[in-house]
Amino acid sequence: MSDDLFSPCKLGDIELANRIVMAPMTRDRAGPGDVPTDLMVEYYRQRAGAGLIVTEGTQPSPTGKGYWRTPGIHSAEQVAGWRKVADAVHAEGGRIVMQLMHVGRAAVAANKDPAAETVAPSAIRCPDPIPGPDGVPVETAMPRALATDEIAGVIAEFVHAARNARAAGLDGVELHCASGYLPMQFLSSNTNQRTDGYGGTAANRVRFVVELLEALAAEIGPGRVGLRICPGVRFNGMDDADPAETYATLLQATGHLGLAYCHLIHIPNDGFDALDLVRTNWTGAVIENCGLTQEKAQGVLAQGKADAVSFGYLFIGNPDLVERFRQGAPLAKADRETFYTGHGDDARGYTDYPALG
Ligand SMILES: Cc1cc2nc3c(=O)[nH]c(=O)nc-3n(C[C@H](O)[C@H](O)[C@H](O)COP(=O)(O)O)c2cc1C
């Protein structure tokens, strides 16, 4: 059955053995130099039964970092570390794309290289505190507004990161355009107060993301580039005046690219349904996410509303989630205390969730 969770599918150029995707999850366990550790290799290897793994948010440059111990993909050491991750997942028959996450203003200065700036579309501080090195939430850094002639340089950082991800053997990249990070800061009317061609109307506010996706597609091929969105989310101080208009404009403006997929974090919104909005304005494949159970996910596929479904929380405690779904086996609960421990050499709550049998 082609709409079955366990049936193969193709997202752009990427062939999946099943339609169950592991959602991107920041786990704050990268090693010195923001290099993936051997523990991270094991964590992803254990979860390679997913049709596709989307990695944790990974910074394309030191400027793009904002949380503690998130991995990067801008140095040779980081590429070598990710190569081990990609090889381990591929050896198990899995597929893996890297989520490119530039946090923009959602950054704590103490979490990043002291030489790295904090930049955003406009000089407006993120009002929500973010955990510092010891895990205690602190005030975010005051961002500097990017000058118009600096934007091409930021896009070039992402292109370099995508090239590195492919060089490391990953199957593609996903642009994190949700959760109040840099791309979403351009989209959202309250964080983008620019008066140049990148601010003002919806057509202008989506320009940065469209140019960025065009550049990524030109570098590694459109069939290896995914887009992650969450219309209407208020996390990290987002407050768009009209998310339905913003995202319809974005999706229509990127349709010509033929990207691999749109990965939707589907939250409730007043006045519109985000999955309907994606279905109306996006012609490519869709991955549906947020709060799904096996039964709900199967229903979404059966109704033809998505091509694949993703699970976050369930993959933390159930490394063999696909096998458990297949067998109807009980699901383990994940321990929220260890979601972000910040201890790179600590397997607790990370690689110590057992598989069945
Ligand atoms: C520990 C944790 C870390 C997360 N980190 C990211 C991230 O780096 N990038 C992202 O796009 N979403 C991130 N998310 C959101 C998940 O990808 C997903 O959208 C969310 O958990 C809802 O899906 P679920 O109900 O299946 O868990 C994170 C979620 C959790 C629980």
The ligand as an SDF file (V2000), in Angstrom:
LIG
                    3D

 31 33  0  0  0  0  0  0  0  0999 V2000
   14.8020   17.8230   22.6690 C   0  0  0  0  0  0  0  0  0  0  0  0
   14.2190   18.4750   21.4510 C   0  0  0  0  0  0  0  0  0  0  0  0
   15.0370   19.2190   20.6260 C   0  0  0  0  0  0  0  0  0  0  0  0
   14.5200   19.8090   19.4510 C   0  0  0  0  0  0  0  0  0  0  0  0
   15.3800   20.4590   18.5990 N   0  0  0  0  0  0  0  0  0  0  0  0
   14.9280   20.8850   17.3740 C   0  0  0  0  0  0  0  0  0  0  0  0
   15.8390   21.3740   16.3860 C   0  0  0  0  0  0  0  0  0  0  0  0
   17.0650   21.4140   16.5580 O   0  0  0  0  0  0  0  0  0  0  0  0
   15.3130   21.7570   15.1990 N   0  0  0  0  0  0  0  0  0  0  0  0
   13.9670   21.7220   14.9260 C   0  0  0  0  0  0  0  0  0  0  0  0
   13.5380   22.0920   13.8340 O   0  0  0  0  0  0  0  0  0  0  0  0
   13.0850   21.2230   15.8380 N   0  0  0  0  0  0  0  0  0  0  0  0
   13.5490   20.7850   17.0320 C   0  0  0  0  0  0  0  0  0  0  0  0
   12.6710   20.2170   17.9450 N   0  0  0  0  0  0  0  0  0  0  0  0
   11.2590   20.0420   17.5740 C   0  0  0  0  0  0  0  0  0  0  0  0
   11.0100   18.6290   17.0390 C   0  0  0  0  0  0  0  0  0  0  0  0
   11.7170   18.4190   15.8210 O   0  0  0  0  0  0  0  0  0  0  0  0
    9.5060   18.3960   16.7880 C   0  0  0  0  0  0  0  0  0  0  0  0
    9.0270   19.3840   15.9170 O   0  0  0  0  0  0  0  0  0  0  0  0
    8.7080   18.4380   18.0740 C   0  0  0  0  0  0  0  0  0  0  0  0
    9.3010   17.6290   19.0770 O   0  0  0  0  0  0  0  0  0  0  0  0
    7.2690   17.9670   17.8250 C   0  0  0  0  0  0  0  0  0  0  0  0
    7.2590   16.6420   17.3180 O   0  0  0  0  0  0  0  0  0  0  0  0
    6.8660   15.4170   18.3030 P   0  0  0  0  0  0  0  0  0  0  0  0
    5.5110   15.7460   18.8520 O   0  0  0  0  0  0  0  0  0  0  0  0
    6.8780   14.1990   17.4420 O   0  0  0  0  0  0  0  0  0  0  0  0
    7.9090   15.3750   19.3800 O   0  0  0  0  0  0  0  0  0  0  0  0
   13.1520   19.6630   19.1270 C   0  0  0  0  0  0  0  0  0  0  0  0
   12.3260   18.9350   19.9900 C   0  0  0  0  0  0  0  0  0  0  0  0
   12.8480   18.3280   21.1300 C   0  0  0  0  0  0  0  0  0  0  0  0
   11.9350   17.5040   22.0020 C   0  0  0  0  0  0  0  0  0  0  0  0
  1  2  1  0
  2  3  1  0
  2 30  2  0
  3  4  2  0
  4  5  1  0
  4 28  1  0
  5  6  2  0
  6  7  1  0
  6 13  1  0
  7  8  2  0
  7  9  1  0
  9 10  1  0
 10 11  2  0
 10 12  1  0
 12 13  2  0
 13 14  1  0
 14 15  1  0
 14 28  1  0
 15 16  1  0
 16 17  1  0
 16 18  1  0
 18 19  1  0
 18 20  1  0
 20 21  1  0
 20 22  1  0
 22 23  1  0
 23 24  1  0
 24 25  2  0
 24 26  1  0
 24 27  1  0
 28 29  2  0
 29 30  1  0
 30 31  1  0
M  END
$$$$
